[in-house]
Amino acid sequence: MKGGLTMETAAPAAAAIQCPRCAASLHVENLGLNQCPMCDWAGEVYLFSPPVQEAEKAEKALPDEATCAHHPSKKAVAVCAGTGDYICSLCAITLEGKVYSAQFLNRGGRAKLEKAFDRYLSRPDRQVALALLLTLLFWIASPLTVPYGLLRCFSVFKLRRENELFRRVVGGGQAALLVILVLIFAAFFGLMIAFMVIGIVHGR
C-alpha cells in the first residue's frame, strides 16, 4: 500500500511521526518516499511550516455566532458578570478574576471599578481634584497646590498611555478637563497673588 503523509514542523529536520497503518514510530530524516519497518507501509512525507496568523483585537461575528451587546458586528468572547450581556474583546475587562463590560463598569458597576482601582492602581486624577479643592479652601497655598495639581496631570496622561483599564475609565476628555481646570486655577490665583503683592508694594 502506498500513501502520503503531511507533517507540520518548523524546519526540515529529522522528526518522529506515526505510521498511518500500524501506528509504529517512524523516524523520518529525508523528504519523499519512506517505509515503515514494522508493516512495510510505504508513502511520501512532506514537511511544511505553518503560516502565522494574526488575530484582530475583536473578531467579526459570523451569522450563527453570538454578538456583542455593544458592538453588534463583533464576535462575543465572554459574558459580563454584572449584566449577563454577551461582550466582545473590545468591551471585556477582567477584575478580580471576573469579566465585566467597560460599559457596566462606567455605570452601574462604578463602585466595583473604584474598589479595584484603589487596590491595584494609583489615582492621579483624584490627586488633581484634591489639589484643586485645597486651592479653593486655602487659596494662599495655591503656589504649592496648583503646581502639584499640574504635575499630577502629567501622571494622568502617562497612566492613560500605559494602562488600558485606566484609559477606558478616565477618558481623554476627562483628562483634558483636569488640565484646563488646573490652568484656570493657576491663572486666577496667580493674578490674585500678583495683585496682593502690588498692593503691598504700593502701600509702602
C-alpha positions, 0 to 999 in steps of 0.5 A: 500500500502506498500513501502520503503523509503531511507533517507540520514542523518548523524546519526540515529536520529529522522528526518522529511521526506515526505510521498511518497503518500500524501506528509504529514510530517512524523516524523520518530524516529525508523528504519523499518516499519512506517505509515503515519497518514494522508493516512495510507501509510505504508513502511520501512525507512532506514537511511544511511550516505553518503560516502565522496568523494574526488575530484582530483585537475583536473578531467579526461575528459570523451569522450563527455566532453570538454578538456583542451587546455593544458592538453588534458586528463583533464576535462575543468572547465572554459574558459580563458578570454584572449584566449577563450581556454577551461582550466582545474583546473590545468591551471585556475587562477582567477584575478580580478574576471576573469579566465585566463590560467597560460599559457596566463598569462606567455605570452601574458597576462604578463602585466595583471599578473604584474598589479595584482601582484603589487596590491595584492602581494609583489615582492621579486624577483624584490627586488633581481634584484634591489639589484643586479643592485645597486651592479653593479652601486655602487659596494662599497655598495655591503656589504649592497646590496648583503646581502639584495639581499640574504635575499630577496631570502629567501622571494622568496622561502617562497612566492613560498611555500605559494602562488600558483599564485606566484609559477606558475609565478616565477618558481623554476628555476627562483628562483634558478637563483636569488640565484646563481646570488646573490652568484656570486655577493657576491663572486666577490665583496667580493674578490674585497673588500678583495683585496682593503683592502690588498692593503691598508694594504700593502701600509702602 
